[in-house]
């Protein structure tokens, strides 16, 4: 507690709603968020030239396996942003994929400050798919972006875990997109609890209707519209089914133009800069871990040991219990992320504190890897208005895979900031037992979980994760005829028997797949 205690001093958000033809370039979005964070701290943008650490959340279009395509952006976003700010950071990183990134970057920056490796750091990110896709669709071009972005810089230092979110086996069965994977968790959770499909849909509507109410009062929300529970789950032409049981309004919206960033400093640096102490927000507790990496290897599809253990560790580090937390933002890409997150933290879905301070990813906006930065920025505002309160932020990457948690408060910590080495918690999770997996199942089997994937024209693919007679887990697709797909949505399918074999026709995303025929 010698002045090296890390403290969040500034937070900035920006949502662009204007003409896509004049939308800010990726680096410009980052710069706006950084300057807003500086203004929030009361220090002025010129102070950003003194940053010694800079961490940028990776853009979605830089995900492994994707191509830069026709959307111009910097080859080294941290370097381009540093240049725009006049900064020369000694530590500058660009993250790999993961919605956990923002909270993880804050955790690491705080640790660096506590160790004396950083005095003034910025964590920032942006997403620009909203205007970029409109530019492509309308033939507007990117001349202004090309002039503003540096394409000839050396590759940046990368941060985080670079592994793809699924195995090739899962990918062959289309278990490789959030809109296909999260429904698998949702259907498993419903079946475990024994709810009917109709009753479960009502539960999902009630849960996310409360999120829309928060978004309606958030000036930075992408969709600041309060909606009823019935509206959210009623399938209509404008709210088509995407991946059963999720209509469009229950899915995160990634096609946004949003940026957010936070400035962290040591207490000594914050005093030197003259940041008023009523701006200071402390990270009291944090933790980072991943569940068993591939969904096919999970213990089940209705729990998350990583959510439970990171929450437990962060609370222990903060020295408080969940009952002392006043504000909560649970990562909310799809309802099941909130349902499982709440359960693992011991929270009822009708907890009066609510589960979002932004409105969540489907309504406030789901800007790629940077949503949680908006959560942290919004949480800082809540805590500044309630000096004795605590706030919890969770962040989730891939498919309920990577988890990062932070506990914040205006209260000054009573002990030094000491982040536990994430490898300790990870070893505990990696040692958990899990089912054997077979890539060549044959014969009698049953459904463990499932979904039906829709296009605008209607259902076109059934996906099954099942168990064979030996209890081994497998991936499969179903016949894609209308009767089979409709039958998968008429009633509970978990536990339904059938026959599984190899599918030479190669449904799914290419290559050898398994075919499950329900009985």
C-alpha positions as CSV (number, residue, x, y, z in Angstrom):
1,X,0.0,0.0,0.0
2,X,2.9,2.3,-0.9
3,X,1.3,4.2,-3.7
4,X,1.5,1.3,-6.1
5,X,-2.1,0.2,-5.6
6,X,-3.8,0.2,-9.0
7,X,-6.8,2.4,-9.5
8,X,-9.1,3.0,-12.4
9,X,-9.2,6.8,-13.0
10,X,-11.1,7.2,-16.3
11,X,-13.6,5.4,-18.4
12,X,-14.9,6.4,-21.8
13,X,-17.5,5.0,-24.2
14,X,-18.6,6.0,-27.7
15,X,-21.5,4.8,-30.0
16,X,-21.6,6.0,-33.6
17,X,-25.1,6.3,-35.0
18,X,-24.4,8.5,-38.1
19,X,-24.0,8.0,-41.8
20,X,-21.9,4.8,-42.5
21,X,-20.2,6.7,-45.4
22,X,-18.5,9.0,-42.8
23,X,-18.1,6.6,-39.9
24,X,-14.9,6.8,-37.9
25,X,-12.1,4.4,-38.9
26,X,-11.0,1.7,-36.5
27,X,-8.1,3.7,-35.1
28,X,-10.3,6.8,-34.8
29,X,-12.8,4.8,-32.8
30,X,-10.1,3.7,-30.4
31,X,-8.8,7.3,-30.1
32,X,-12.2,8.6,-29.3
33,X,-12.7,6.1,-26.5
34,X,-9.2,6.9,-25.1
35,X,-9.8,10.6,-25.2
36,X,-13.2,10.2,-23.5
37,X,-11.6,8.2,-20.8
38,X,-9.0,11.0,-20.2
39,X,-11.7,13.6,-20.1
40,X,-13.6,11.5,-17.6
41,X,-10.6,11.4,-15.4
42,X,-10.2,15.2,-15.7
43,X,-6.7,15.0,-17.1
44,X,-7.0,16.0,-20.7
45,X,-6.1,14.1,-23.8
46,X,-2.5,15.4,-23.8
47,X,-1.7,13.2,-20.8
48,X,-2.3,10.1,-22.9
49,X,1.1,10.8,-24.5
50,X,2.6,9.6,-21.2
51,X,1.1,6.1,-21.4
52,X,3.6,3.5,-20.6
53,X,1.3,0.5,-21.2
54,X,-1.4,0.1,-23.9
55,X,-3.6,-2.9,-24.4
56,X,-6.1,-3.2,-27.3
57,X,-8.8,-5.8,-27.5
58,X,-8.6,-7.6,-30.9
59,X,-11.0,-6.7,-33.7
60,X,-13.4,-9.4,-34.7
61,X,-12.1,-9.4,-38.3
62,X,-8.7,-10.4,-37.0
63,X,-10.0,-13.6,-35.5
64,X,-7.9,-16.7,-36.3
65,X,-9.1,-18.2,-39.6
66,X,-10.7,-15.1,-40.9
67,X,-9.3,-12.8,-43.6
68,X,-8.9,-9.1,-43.5
69,X,-10.9,-9.0,-46.7
70,X,-12.2,-5.7,-47.9
71,X,-12.3,-3.9,-44.6
72,X,-9.1,-1.8,-44.1
73,X,-7.6,-1.4,-40.7
74,X,-4.2,-1.1,-39.1
75,X,-1.8,-4.0,-39.2
76,X,-0.8,-3.1,-35.7
77,X,-3.7,-1.4,-33.8
78,X,-1.7,-0.7,-30.6
79,X,1.1,1.0,-32.6
80,X,-1.4,3.0,-34.7
81,X,-3.3,4.2,-31.6
82,X,0.0,5.0,-29.8
83,X,1.1,7.1,-32.8
84,X,-2.3,8.9,-32.8
85,X,-2.0,9.7,-29.1
86,X,1.7,10.7,-29.3
87,X,2.5,7.9,-26.9
88,X,5.5,5.5,-26.7
89,X,4.4,2.7,-24.5
90,X,7.0,0.1,-23.4
91,X,4.3,-2.6,-23.2
92,X,1.8,-2.7,-26.0
93,X,-0.4,-5.7,-26.8
94,X,-3.2,-6.8,-29.1
95,X,-5.5,-9.5,-27.9
96,X,-6.6,-12.7,-29.5
97,X,-10.3,-13.6,-29.6
98,X,-12.5,-13.8,-26.5
99,X,-15.2,-11.8,-24.8
100,X,-13.3,-12.2,-21.6
101,X,-10.6,-10.0,-23.0
102,X,-11.6,-6.6,-21.5
103,X,-11.7,-7.8,-17.9
104,X,-8.6,-9.9,-18.4
105,X,-6.7,-6.9,-19.7
106,X,-7.8,-4.8,-16.7
107,X,-6.7,-7.6,-14.4
108,X,-3.3,-7.8,-16.0
109,X,-2.8,-4.1,-16.1
110,X,-3.7,-3.9,-12.4
111,X,-1.1,-6.6,-11.6
112,X,1.5,-4.8,-13.6
113,X,0.9,-1.6,-11.7
114,X,1.1,-3.4,-8.4
115,X,4.4,-4.9,-9.4
116,X,5.8,-1.5,-10.4
117,X,5.9,-2.4,-14.1
118,X,3.3,0.1,-15.2
119,X,2.4,3.6,-13.9
120,X,-0.2,4.7,-16.5
121,X,-2.0,2.2,-18.7
122,X,-4.9,2.2,-21.1
123,X,-7.1,-0.8,-22.0
124,X,-9.3,0.0,-25.0
125,X,-11.2,-1.7,-27.8
126,X,-13.7,-1.0,-30.6
127,X,-15.9,-2.7,-33.1
128,X,-16.9,-1.3,-36.5
129,X,-18.8,-4.1,-38.2
130,X,-22.0,-2.0,-38.2
131,X,-20.8,0.6,-40.6
132,X,-18.2,-1.6,-42.4
133,X,-20.8,-4.1,-43.6
134,X,-23.1,-1.2,-44.7
135,X,-20.2,0.3,-46.7
136,X,-19.7,-3.1,-48.3
137,X,-23.3,-3.7,-49.0
138,X,-23.9,-0.2,-50.4
139,X,-20.7,0.0,-52.4
140,X,-19.6,3.1,-50.4
141,X,-15.9,2.2,-50.3
142,X,-13.3,2.8,-47.7
143,X,-11.1,5.5,-49.1
144,X,-11.1,7.5,-45.9
145,X,-10.3,4.5,-43.8
146,X,-7.4,3.5,-46.1
147,X,-6.0,7.0,-45.8
148,X,-6.2,6.8,-42.0
149,X,-5.0,3.3,-41.3
150,X,-1.4,2.0,-41.2
151,X,-1.2,-1.2,-43.2
152,X,2.6,-1.6,-43.3
153,X,3.5,-1.9,-39.6
154,X,5.1,-5.0,-38.1
155,X,2.8,-7.5,-36.4
156,X,1.8,-6.6,-32.8
157,X,2.6,-8.6,-29.7
158,X,-0.4,-10.7,-29.1
159,X,-2.2,-11.3,-25.8
160,X,-4.3,-14.2,-24.6
161,X,-4.9,-17.7,-25.7
162,X,-4.7,-18.1,-29.5
163,X,-6.4,-21.5,-29.6
164,X,-9.5,-21.9,-31.8
165,X,-12.7,-22.2,-29.8
166,X,-13.6,-25.7,-31.1
167,X,-12.0,-28.8,-32.4
168,X,-12.0,-29.8,-36.1
169,X,-14.4,-32.6,-35.1
170,X,-16.9,-30.1,-33.7
171,X,-16.4,-27.7,-36.6
172,X,-17.3,-30.4,-39.1
173,X,-20.7,-30.7,-37.4
174,X,-21.3,-26.9,-37.4
175,X,-20.5,-26.6,-33.7
176,X,-18.4,-23.6,-34.4
177,X,-20.5,-20.5,-34.3
178,X,-22.0,-18.8,-31.2
179,X,-25.5,-18.9,-32.8
180,X,-25.2,-22.7,-33.1
181,X,-23.4,-23.5,-29.9
182,X,-25.1,-21.5,-27.2
183,X,-28.5,-23.1,-28.0
184,X,-26.9,-26.5,-27.1
185,X,-26.3,-25.2,-23.6
186,X,-29.8,-23.7,-23.3
187,X,-31.6,-26.8,-24.3
188,X,-29.5,-28.9,-21.9
189,X,-30.3,-26.5,-19.1
190,X,-34.1,-26.6,-19.8
191,X,-34.1,-30.4,-19.9
192,X,-32.1,-30.7,-16.7
193,X,-34.7,-28.5,-14.9
194,X,-37.7,-30.4,-16.4
195,X,-39.4,-27.3,-17.8
196,X,-41.6,-27.5,-20.9
197,X,-40.4,-25.6,-24.0
198,X,-43.3,-23.1,-23.6
199,X,-42.5,-22.4,-19.9
200,X,-38.8,-22.1,-20.6
201,X,-39.4,-19.6,-23.4
202,X,-41.4,-17.4,-21.0
203,X,-38.5,-17.6,-18.6
204,X,-36.1,-16.4,-21.2
205,X,-38.4,-13.5,-22.2
206,X,-38.8,-12.4,-18.6
207,X,-35.0,-12.5,-18.0
208,X,-34.1,-10.4,-21.0
209,X,-37.0,-8.0,-20.8
210,X,-35.3,-6.6,-17.7
211,X,-32.1,-6.1,-19.8
212,X,-34.0,-4.1,-22.4
213,X,-35.3,-1.8,-19.7
214,X,-31.7,-1.0,-18.6
215,X,-30.7,-0.5,-22.3
216,X,-33.6,1.9,-22.8
217,X,-31.9,4.2,-20.2
218,X,-28.4,3.8,-21.4
219,X,-27.3,6.7,-23.7
220,X,-24.7,4.5,-25.3
221,X,-26.9,1.5,-26.0
222,X,-27.2,0.3,-29.6
223,X,-30.9,-0.6,-29.2
224,X,-32.2,1.7,-26.4
225,X,-35.7,0.2,-26.6
226,X,-37.7,-1.5,-23.8
227,X,-39.4,-4.7,-25.0
228,X,-41.9,-7.0,-23.4
229,X,-41.1,-10.6,-22.5
230,X,-43.6,-11.8,-25.0
231,X,-42.1,-9.6,-27.8
232,X,-38.6,-11.1,-27.2
233,X,-39.7,-14.7,-27.6
234,X,-42.5,-14.5,-30.1
235,X,-41.3,-15.7,-33.5
236,X,-42.3,-13.2,-36.2
237,X,-41.0,-12.1,-39.6
238,X,-38.8,-9.5,-37.8
239,X,-37.9,-11.8,-34.9
240,X,-37.2,-15.0,-36.8
241,X,-35.8,-18.1,-35.2
242,X,-32.0,-18.3,-35.5
243,X,-30.9,-21.3,-33.5
244,X,-33.6,-23.1,-31.5
245,X,-34.7,-22.0,-28.9
246,X,-33.4,-18.4,-29.6
247,X,-35.3,-15.9,-31.8
248,X,-33.2,-13.1,-33.2
249,X,-33.9,-10.7,-30.2
250,X,-32.2,-13.1,-27.8
251,X,-28.9,-13.0,-29.7
252,X,-26.0,-10.7,-29.2
253,X,-25.7,-8.0,-31.9
254,X,-22.2,-7.7,-33.2
255,X,-22.8,-5.4,-36.1
256,X,-22.3,-2.2,-34.2
257,X,-20.0,0.8,-34.1
258,X,-18.9,1.1,-30.5
259,X,-15.7,1.8,-28.6
260,X,-14.8,1.9,-24.9
261,X,-11.6,2.2,-22.8
262,X,-10.4,2.6,-19.3
263,X,-7.3,4.2,-17.8
264,X,-5.6,2.6,-14.9
265,X,-2.8,4.2,-12.8
266,X,-0.9,3.7,-9.6
267,X,-2.3,5.8,-6.8
268,X,1.0,7.8,-6.9
269,X,0.5,8.5,-10.6
270,X,-3.1,9.4,-10.1
271,X,-2.1,12.0,-7.4
272,X,0.6,13.3,-9.6
273,X,-1.9,13.8,-12.4
274,X,-4.3,15.6,-10.1
275,X,-7.1,13.1,-10.7
276,X,-9.9,13.9,-8.1
277,X,-10.2,11.0,-5.6
278,X,-14.0,10.8,-6.2
279,X,-13.0,9.5,-9.7
280,X,-11.0,6.6,-8.3
281,X,-12.4,3.1,-8.6
282,X,-10.4,0.2,-7.3
283,X,-10.2,-3.4,-8.5
284,X,-10.6,-5.3,-5.3
285,X,-10.7,-8.8,-6.7
286,X,-10.1,-10.6,-9.9
287,X,-9.7,-14.1,-11.5
288,X,-9.2,-15.7,-14.9
289,X,-9.7,-19.3,-16.0
290,X,-11.1,-21.4,-18.7
291,X,-13.4,-24.4,-18.7
292,X,-12.3,-27.6,-20.4
293,X,-11.5,-26.0,-23.8
294,X,-13.7,-27.8,-26.3
295,X,-17.4,-27.9,-25.7
296,X,-17.4,-31.6,-26.5
297,X,-15.2,-32.2,-23.5
298,X,-17.3,-30.4,-20.9
299,X,-18.6,-32.3,-17.8
300,X,-22.1,-31.3,-18.9
301,X,-23.9,-28.5,-20.9
302,X,-25.6,-26.7,-18.0
303,X,-22.8,-25.6,-15.7
304,X,-19.5,-23.8,-15.8
305,X,-16.8,-24.6,-13.2
306,X,-14.7,-21.7,-14.5
307,X,-17.6,-19.2,-13.8
308,X,-18.0,-20.6,-10.3
309,X,-14.4,-20.7,-9.4
310,X,-13.4,-17.4,-10.8
311,X,-16.3,-15.8,-9.0
312,X,-15.4,-17.5,-5.8
313,X,-11.7,-16.5,-6.1
314,X,-12.5,-12.8,-7.0
315,X,-14.8,-12.5,-4.0
316,X,-12.2,-14.0,-1.7
317,X,-9.6,-11.7,-3.0
318,X,-11.9,-8.7,-2.4
319,X,-12.7,-10.1,1.1
320,X,-16.5,-9.9,0.6
321,X,-19.4,-12.2,-0.1
322,X,-21.9,-12.0,-2.9
323,X,-24.5,-10.5,-0.6
324,X,-22.2,-7.4,-0.3
325,X,-22.2,-6.8,-4.0
326,X,-24.6,-4.0,-5.0
327,X,-24.3,-3.9,-8.8
328,X,-23.9,-6.8,-11.2
329,X,-23.1,-7.2,-14.9
330,X,-23.1,-10.8,-16.1
331,X,-21.9,-11.5,-19.6
332,X,-25.0,-11.8,-21.6
333,X,-24.3,-12.9,-25.2
334,X,-27.3,-15.3,-24.9
335,X,-29.7,-16.0,-22.1
336,X,-27.9,-19.2,-21.0
337,X,-24.7,-17.3,-20.3
338,X,-26.7,-15.3,-17.7
339,X,-28.6,-18.3,-16.4
340,X,-25.5,-20.4,-15.8
341,X,-23.5,-17.4,-14.5
342,X,-26.1,-16.6,-12.0
343,X,-26.4,-20.2,-10.8
344,X,-22.7,-20.6,-10.4
345,X,-22.6,-17.4,-8.3
346,X,-25.6,-18.6,-6.2
347,X,-28.0,-16.0,-7.5
348,X,-31.7,-16.4,-8.3
349,X,-32.9,-15.2,-11.7
350,X,-35.2,-12.8,-9.9
351,X,-32.5,-11.2,-7.8
352,X,-33.6,-7.6,-7.2
353,X,-30.1,-6.3,-8.0
354,X,-30.5,-7.3,-11.7
355,X,-27.8,-8.7,-13.9
356,X,-26.7,-5.8,-16.1
357,X,-25.6,-2.2,-15.8
358,X,-25.5,-1.6,-19.6
359,X,-28.5,-3.6,-21.1
360,X,-26.4,-6.5,-22.3
361,X,-25.0,-7.6,-25.6
362,X,-28.3,-8.1,-27.5
363,X,-29.5,-4.5,-26.6
364,X,-26.6,-2.3,-25.4
365,X,-24.5,-3.9,-28.1
366,X,-22.1,-6.8,-28.5
367,X,-18.9,-5.1,-29.8
368,X,-16.8,-8.3,-30.4
369,X,-14.2,-8.8,-27.8
370,X,-14.8,-5.5,-26.1
371,X,-18.3,-5.6,-24.6
372,X,-17.0,-6.0,-21.0
373,X,-15.1,-2.7,-21.4
374,X,-18.4,-1.0,-21.7
375,X,-19.6,-3.0,-18.6
376,X,-16.6,-1.8,-16.6
377,X,-17.0,1.8,-17.8
378,X,-20.7,1.8,-16.8
379,X,-19.9,0.1,-13.5
380,X,-17.4,2.8,-12.7
381,X,-20.2,5.4,-13.1
382,X,-22.5,3.4,-10.8
383,X,-19.8,3.1,-8.1
384,X,-18.8,6.7,-8.2
385,X,-22.4,7.6,-7.3
386,X,-22.4,5.0,-4.5
387,X,-19.0,5.3,-2.7
388,X,-19.5,2.4,-0.4
389,X,-20.9,0.0,-3.0
390,X,-19.3,-3.0,-4.7
391,X,-19.8,-4.0,-8.3
392,X,-19.1,-7.4,-10.1
393,X,-18.3,-7.7,-13.8
394,X,-18.0,-11.1,-15.5
395,X,-16.7,-11.6,-19.0
396,X,-17.0,-14.8,-21.2
397,X,-15.0,-15.9,-24.2
398,X,-15.7,-18.4,-26.9
399,X,-18.4,-20.9,-25.8
400,X,-18.7,-20.5,-22.1
401,X,-15.0,-21.2,-22.2
402,X,-12.8,-18.4,-21.0
403,X,-13.9,-16.5,-17.9
404,X,-12.6,-13.3,-16.3
405,X,-14.2,-11.7,-13.3
406,X,-13.6,-8.3,-11.5
407,X,-14.9,-6.9,-8.2
408,X,-14.8,-3.0,-8.1
409,X,-15.5,-0.4,-5.5
410,X,-14.7,3.3,-4.6
411,X,-13.6,1.9,-1.2
412,X,-9.8,1.8,-0.9
413,X,-8.6,-1.8,-0.4
414,X,-7.2,-2.7,3.0
415,X,-4.5,-5.0,1.6
416,X,-2.1,-5.0,-1.3
417,X,-3.3,-6.1,-4.7
418,X,-2.1,-9.6,-5.3
419,X,-3.5,-11.5,-8.3
420,X,-3.3,-15.2,-8.0
421,X,-1.4,-16.9,-10.8
422,X,-4.2,-18.1,-13.2
423,X,-2.4,-21.4,-13.6
424,X,-3.4,-22.4,-10.1
425,X,-7.1,-22.3,-10.8
426,X,-6.6,-23.7,-14.3
427,X,-4.9,-26.8,-13.0
428,X,-7.9,-27.5,-10.8
429,X,-10.3,-27.1,-13.7
430,X,-8.2,-29.2,-16.1
431,X,-8.2,-32.1,-13.6
432,X,-12.0,-32.4,-13.6
433,X,-13.3,-35.7,-15.0
434,X,-15.2,-35.6,-18.3
435,X,-16.8,-38.1,-20.7
436,X,-14.9,-40.0,-23.3
437,X,-15.4,-38.8,-26.9
438,X,-15.7,-40.9,-30.0
439,X,-15.5,-39.5,-33.5
440,X,-16.9,-42.7,-35.1
441,X,-20.0,-43.7,-33.1
442,X,-22.1,-46.5,-34.5
443,X,-25.5,-48.0,-33.4
444,X,-28.0,-47.1,-30.7
445,X,-27.5,-43.7,-29.1
446,X,-29.4,-41.0,-27.3
447,X,-29.5,-37.2,-27.5
448,X,-27.6,-35.3,-24.7
449,X,-28.4,-31.9,-26.2
450,X,-29.3,-30.5,-29.6
451,X,-30.4,-27.5,-31.7
452,X,-32.0,-26.7,-35.0
453,X,-30.2,-24.0,-37.1
454,X,-32.4,-21.7,-39.1
455,X,-31.9,-19.5,-42.2
456,X,-34.3,-16.8,-43.2
457,X,-36.2,-19.4,-45.2
458,X,-36.6,-21.7,-42.2
459,X,-34.9,-24.6,-40.5
460,X,-32.1,-26.3,-42.4
461,X,-29.9,-28.3,-40.0
462,X,-30.3,-30.3,-36.9
463,X,-27.2,-30.6,-34.6
464,X,-26.9,-33.3,-31.9
465,X,-24.4,-34.0,-29.2
466,X,-25.2,-37.5,-28.0
467,X,-24.0,-40.5,-26.1
468,X,-23.6,-44.0,-27.5
469,X,-24.4,-47.2,-25.6
470,X,-20.9,-47.1,-24.0
471,X,-21.6,-43.6,-22.7
472,X,-19.1,-42.0,-25.0
473,X,-20.0,-38.5,-26.3
474,X,-20.3,-37.7,-30.0
475,X,-21.2,-35.0,-32.4
476,X,-23.7,-35.5,-35.2
477,X,-26.1,-33.8,-37.6
478,X,-29.6,-35.1,-38.3
479,X,-31.4,-35.7,-41.6
480,X,-32.4,-32.3,-42.9
481,X,-35.9,-33.1,-44.1
482,X,-38.7,-30.8,-42.9
483,X,-40.4,-33.5,-40.8
484,X,-37.3,-34.4,-38.8
485,X,-36.3,-30.7,-38.2
486,X,-39.9,-29.8,-37.2
487,X,-40.0,-32.7,-34.9
488,X,-36.9,-31.6,-33.0
489,X,-38.7,-28.4,-32.1
490,X,-42.1,-29.8,-31.1
491,X,-41.1,-31.2,-27.7
492,X,-38.2,-32.1,-25.5
493,X,-35.6,-34.1,-27.4
494,X,-32.9,-34.6,-24.7
495,X,-32.9,-38.3,-24.0
496,X,-34.5,-39.2,-27.2
497,X,-33.1,-42.5,-28.7
498,X,-31.9,-43.0,-32.2
499,X,-29.3,-44.5,-34.4
500,X,-26.0,-43.0,-35.2
501,X,-23.6,-43.8,-38.1
502,X,-21.1,-42.1,-40.3
503,X,-22.6,-39.8,-42.9
504,X,-20.8,-40.2,-46.2
505,X,-22.8,-37.3,-47.8
506,X,-21.0,-34.8,-45.5
507,X,-23.7,-32.6,-44.1
508,X,-22.4,-30.0,-41.7
509,X,-19.4,-27.8,-42.7
510,X,-17.5,-30.2,-44.9
511,X,-15.7,-33.5,-44.4
512,X,-16.8,-36.7,-42.7
513,X,-19.7,-36.2,-40.3
514,X,-21.9,-38.4,-38.2
515,X,-25.6,-38.8,-38.8
516,X,-28.1,-39.2,-36.0
517,X,-31.5,-40.5,-37.0
518,X,-34.1,-40.0,-34.2
519,X,-36.5,-42.8,-33.4
